[in-house]
Amino acid sequence: MIDLDDIRLYLPKYLSPETEGKLFTDLRGYPATIDARMYGFIGKSDSVLYQGDGLNAMPVTNLPSKEIKNLPCIVISNTCDINPESEKKYATNVVYAPVASVRKYRALLLERQVYTEQQAEDHLRSIRQQEIAPIFYLPESQYMQEESIVFFDRVCNCEASFIDREKLRGARFFSLSEFGFYMFLIKLSIHFTRMQERVDRRY
């Protein structure tokens, strides 16, 4: 188990003392702090798309199906990479993943008899505590009408220019707080960059 004081070594170095103290307090209270404190980046710029932002209607596909649906999504791409003001020699794409309802996910598990009701509740409890690597939990709040989840193995992408930055304020329905963003990065790192994959890649 990691000593909470060691967490300070991994906190972002650019934070103000006030923000760092608030983040550390929320981390100390984990998992009880996985609530509305996950949201609320009040200082966001209306025209900047941030990693971890929720967008209302993004084109989502589930290949090999050719069907395209417009669904709420969370931005996976790094903020700098999708900033149109960043100097690049090529057009960039934004990577994102759909946001799904926990209520509908639970109903689907029971309908397909994947779990019994008790097993489904235990599974959802683990999700709510961010214990399942490929699933990011988004609690209900003023920004989220119902508790939701993101599957990191359902990522999609489209041209960054598809998102009208002049209308971003209306399209964005949440931004993560410093605590929410920290949790998001931890989950992304665990899912995509596990160093201990237990595979001997001999050559």
C-alpha positions in Angstrom: 0.0 0.0 0.0 1.3 3.5 -1.0 1.8 5.9 1.9 -0.4 8.9 1.2 2.4 11.3 1.9 4.3 9.7 -1.0 1.5 10.8 -3.3 2.9 14.4 -3.1 5.9 13.2 -5.1 3.5 12.6 -8.1 1.3 15.6 -7.9 1.6 18.1 -10.8 4.3 20.6 -10.1 2.5 23.5 -11.7 -0.4 23.6 -9.1 -0.8 26.6 -6.7 -0.4 25.7 -3.0 -4.2 26.1 -2.6 -5.0 23.7 -5.4 -2.4 21.2 -4.4 -3.7 21.1 -0.9 -7.3 20.6 -2.1 -6.2 17.8 -4.4 -4.3 16.1 -1.7 -7.2 16.3 0.7 -9.5 14.8 -1.9 -7.0 12.0 -2.6 -6.7 11.3 1.1 -10.5 10.8 1.3 -10.6 8.3 -1.7 -12.9 6.5 -2.5 -15.5 8.5 -0.5 -14.5 11.6 -2.5 -15.6 10.1 -5.9 -18.6 12.3 -6.1 -19.4 15.8 -7.4 -15.9 16.8 -6.5 -14.8 15.0 -9.7 -16.1 18.0 -11.7 -16.0 21.8 -11.6 -13.1 23.3 -13.6 -14.6 26.7 -13.3 -11.6 28.6 -14.8 -11.9 26.9 -18.2 -11.5 28.9 -21.4 -14.7 28.8 -23.6 -12.6 28.0 -26.7 -10.1 25.5 -25.3 -10.9 21.8 -25.4 -9.4 20.0 -22.4 -8.4 16.4 -21.9 -11.2 14.9 -19.9 -13.9 17.2 -21.1 -17.4 15.8 -21.8 -18.8 16.7 -25.2 -22.5 16.3 -26.1 -22.7 14.7 -29.5 -19.7 13.1 -31.1 -19.7 10.5 -33.9 -19.3 7.0 -32.5 -18.7 3.8 -34.4 -18.3 0.2 -33.2 -16.5 -1.5 -36.1 -17.1 -3.6 -38.1 -20.6 -2.1 -37.9 -20.9 0.9 -40.3 -23.5 2.6 -38.1 -22.6 6.0 -36.7 -24.3 7.4 -33.7 -23.9 10.8 -32.1 -23.3 10.2 -28.4 -21.9 12.0 -25.3 -18.2 11.4 -25.1 -15.1 12.2 -23.0 -12.0 13.5 -24.6 -8.9 11.2 -24.3 -6.5 13.4 -26.3 -4.0 15.6 -24.6 -5.0 19.2 -24.4 -1.9 20.5 -26.2 -2.2 18.0 -29.0 -5.7 19.2 -30.0 -5.1 22.9 -29.6 -5.5 24.5 -33.0 -3.0 27.1 -32.0 -0.2 24.6 -31.5 2.2 24.6 -34.4 1.9 21.3 -36.4 2.9 20.1 -39.8 -0.2 17.9 -40.2 -3.9 17.9 -39.3 -4.6 16.3 -35.9 -7.4 14.1 -34.8 -9.2 14.1 -31.4 -9.5 10.8 -29.6 -12.5 10.2 -27.4 -14.7 7.5 -25.9 -18.5 7.3 -25.4 -20.1 8.0 -22.0 -22.6 5.3 -21.1 -25.3 5.1 -18.4 -24.7 2.9 -15.4 -28.4 2.2 -15.2 -28.5 0.9 -18.8 -25.3 -1.0 -18.3 -26.7 -2.8 -15.2 -29.9 -3.6 -17.1 -27.9 -5.1 -20.0 -25.8 -7.3 -17.6 -29.0 -8.7 -16.1 -30.8 -9.1 -19.4 -27.9 -11.1 -20.9 -27.5 -13.0 -17.7 -23.9 -12.1 -17.3 -24.3 -11.7 -13.6 -26.9 -12.4 -10.9 -28.3 -9.3 -9.3 -25.9 -9.6 -6.3 -22.9 -10.1 -8.7 -24.0 -7.1 -10.7 -24.2 -4.9 -7.6 -20.7 -6.1 -6.5 -19.4 -5.3 -10.0 -20.9 -1.8 -9.9 -19.5 -1.2 -6.5 -16.0 -1.9 -7.8 -16.7 0.4 -10.8 -17.8 3.2 -8.4 -14.6 2.9 -6.5 -12.5 3.1 -9.7 -11.2 -0.4 -9.1 -11.7 -1.8 -12.6 -8.9 -0.7 -14.9 -10.7 -0.3 -18.3 -13.7 1.5 -16.9 -13.8 5.1 -15.7 -16.6 6.0 -13.4 -18.4 9.4 -13.6 -20.7 10.1 -10.6 -24.0 11.9 -10.8 -23.8 15.6 -10.3 -25.2 18.9 -11.6 -23.2 18.2 -14.7 -24.2 14.5 -15.1 -27.9 13.7 -15.0 -27.1 10.1 -14.0 -24.0 8.2 -13.0 -22.1 7.0 -16.0 -19.1 5.1 -17.2 -16.5 5.2 -19.9 -14.9 2.1 -21.4 -11.4 2.8 -22.5 -11.5 0.0 -25.1 -14.3 1.8 -27.0 -12.2 4.8 -28.2 -13.0 6.6 -31.5 -11.4 9.5 -33.3 -12.3 12.3 -35.8 -10.6 15.4 -37.2 -10.1 17.9 -34.5 -11.5 20.6 -36.9 -14.9 18.8 -36.6 -15.3 20.5 -33.2 -16.4 24.1 -33.6 -14.4 25.9 -30.9 -16.7 28.9 -31.2 -19.6 26.7 -30.0 -17.6 24.7 -27.5 -19.4 26.2 -24.5 -22.7 24.7 -25.6 -21.2 21.4 -26.6 -19.2 20.8 -23.4 -21.3 19.5 -20.5 -18.5 18.9 -18.0 -14.9 19.5 -17.3 -13.0 17.5 -14.6 -11.7 19.1 -11.5 -8.0 18.7 -10.5 -9.0 15.6 -8.5 -11.2 14.2 -11.3 -8.4 14.8 -13.8 -5.8 13.1 -11.6 -8.1 10.0 -11.3 -8.7 10.1 -15.0 -4.9 10.1 -15.8 -4.3 7.3 -13.3 -7.0 5.1 -14.9 -5.7 5.9 -18.4 -2.1 5.1 -17.4 -3.1 1.8 -15.8 -5.2 0.7 -18.8 -2.9 1.7 -21.7 0.6 1.6 -20.2 1.0 -1.3 -17.8 4.7 -1.9 -17.6 4.2 -5.2 -15.6 2.4 -7.1 -18.4 4.2 -10.3 -17.4 5.3 -11.0 -21.0 8.9 -11.9 -21.8 9.5 -10.3 -25.1 12.7 -12.2 -26.0 14.6 -11.3 -29.2 
